[in-house]
Amino acid sequence: MKKVLLALVAVFGFTTAAAAQDAAVGIWQTEPDDGAFAHVVISQCGNAYCGVIQRTFQDGGVEYESENIGKTLVIDMVPNGDGTYAGQVWRPSNNKIYIGKMKVTGDRLELKGCVAGGLFCASQNWVRAS
């Protein structure tokens, strides 16, 4: 009986930990931007989520060593509780930081960089890479 209870506690504990993981956490593949795309690792950073460039690829899918590897692309995205996030986003091609908005739906992530208080936005649709 004791073994059964321990097994149930272990299963419940693992299930709770998995459910607590945020939907944004993981490795995401960006859309091509200026002929290249990247794999970005999103993880918790304090009370928010940040995304760091892990790998970079040329348009044809050939991996290359970009100077942007290790740089933070998704900055302090705070969850709103409904699958959306607000923070900042860095665009490597012009080295500018924008107002960031993010929405996760299953294995899809929509990332927006906005100006003028969020009135004008450009977006990318990312897919989960792993």
C-alpha positions as CSV (number, residue, x, y, z in Angstrom):
1,M,0.0,0.0,0.0
2,K,2.8,2.3,0.9
3,K,4.5,1.8,-2.6
4,V,1.2,2.5,-4.3
5,L,0.8,5.8,-2.4
6,L,4.4,6.8,-3.2
7,A,3.8,6.0,-6.9
8,L,0.6,8.1,-7.0
9,V,2.4,11.0,-5.3
10,A,5.3,10.8,-7.8
11,V,2.9,10.7,-10.8
12,F,0.9,13.6,-9.4
13,G,4.0,15.6,-8.7
14,F,5.3,15.1,-12.3
15,T,1.9,16.0,-13.8
16,T,1.7,19.1,-11.7
17,A,5.2,20.2,-12.7
18,A,4.5,19.6,-16.4
19,A,1.2,21.6,-16.2
20,A,3.0,24.4,-14.5
21,Q,5.4,24.9,-17.4
22,D,4.4,27.9,-19.5
23,A,3.3,27.3,-23.1
24,A,6.0,29.7,-24.3
25,V,8.9,27.7,-22.9
26,G,10.8,25.8,-25.5
27,I,12.8,26.1,-28.7
28,W,11.1,28.1,-31.5
29,Q,12.0,28.5,-35.2
30,T,11.7,32.1,-36.5
31,E,10.5,33.1,-39.9
32,P,13.3,34.1,-42.3
33,D,14.3,37.8,-41.9
34,D,16.8,39.3,-44.3
35,G,17.6,35.8,-45.6
36,A,18.3,34.0,-42.3
37,F,16.3,32.4,-39.6
38,A,17.1,31.2,-36.1
39,H,16.2,28.8,-33.3
40,V,15.3,30.8,-30.2
41,V,15.2,29.2,-26.7
42,I,12.4,30.8,-24.6
43,S,12.7,30.3,-20.8
44,Q,11.7,32.0,-17.6
45,C,13.7,35.0,-16.6
46,G,12.5,36.3,-13.3
47,N,8.7,36.8,-13.5
48,A,8.8,37.0,-17.3
49,Y,10.0,35.0,-20.3
50,C,13.1,35.7,-22.4
51,G,14.2,34.2,-25.7
52,V,17.9,33.8,-26.6
53,I,19.2,32.9,-30.1
54,Q,20.6,29.4,-29.9
55,R,21.3,28.6,-33.6
56,T,21.2,30.5,-36.9
57,F,20.6,29.3,-40.4
58,Q,20.9,30.8,-43.9
59,D,17.8,30.8,-46.0
60,G,18.4,27.4,-47.4
61,G,18.7,25.8,-44.0
62,V,22.5,25.7,-43.8
63,E,23.6,26.4,-40.2
64,Y,26.1,29.2,-39.7
65,E,27.8,31.0,-36.9
66,S,26.1,34.4,-36.5
67,E,27.4,37.1,-34.2
68,N,23.8,37.1,-32.8
69,I,24.1,33.6,-31.2
70,G,23.6,34.1,-27.4
71,K,21.8,37.4,-27.7
72,T,18.4,38.0,-26.3
73,L,15.7,38.5,-28.9
74,V,12.6,38.2,-26.7
75,I,12.9,40.5,-23.7
76,D,11.0,40.3,-20.5
77,M,7.7,39.0,-21.9
78,V,5.2,39.1,-19.0
79,P,2.2,36.7,-19.3
80,N,-1.2,38.3,-19.3
81,G,-2.9,35.0,-18.3
82,D,-4.7,34.3,-21.6
83,G,-1.8,33.0,-23.7
84,T,-0.6,36.5,-24.6
85,Y,2.5,38.3,-23.3
86,A,3.8,41.9,-23.3
87,G,7.4,43.0,-23.2
88,Q,10.0,43.9,-25.8
89,V,11.6,42.4,-28.9
90,W,15.0,43.0,-30.5
91,R,15.4,42.9,-34.3
92,P,18.9,42.0,-35.2
93,S,18.8,43.3,-38.8
94,N,18.4,46.9,-37.6
95,N,19.6,46.6,-34.0
96,K,16.4,48.2,-32.7
97,I,14.2,47.2,-29.7
98,Y,10.4,47.4,-30.1
99,I,7.4,47.1,-27.9
100,G,6.8,43.4,-28.0
101,K,3.6,41.3,-28.0
102,M,3.5,37.6,-28.1
103,K,0.7,35.0,-28.4
104,V,1.1,31.2,-28.0
105,T,-1.4,28.9,-29.5
106,G,-0.4,25.2,-29.4
107,D,2.9,24.8,-31.4
108,R,2.6,28.3,-32.9
109,L,3.9,31.6,-31.6
110,E,3.0,35.0,-33.0
111,L,5.6,37.6,-32.1
112,K,5.0,41.3,-32.8
113,G,7.3,44.3,-32.7
114,C,5.3,47.5,-32.4
115,V,5.9,51.3,-32.5
116,A,3.7,54.3,-31.7
117,G,2.5,52.8,-28.4
118,G,1.5,49.5,-30.1
119,L,-0.5,51.1,-33.0
120,F,1.7,49.8,-35.8
121,C,3.1,46.3,-35.6
122,A,5.0,43.9,-37.8
123,S,4.7,40.2,-36.9
124,Q,6.3,36.9,-37.4
125,N,4.8,33.4,-36.9
126,W,7.2,30.9,-35.3
127,V,6.8,27.2,-35.0
128,R,8.0,25.0,-32.2
129,A,11.4,23.5,-33.2
130,S,11.4,20.6,-30.7
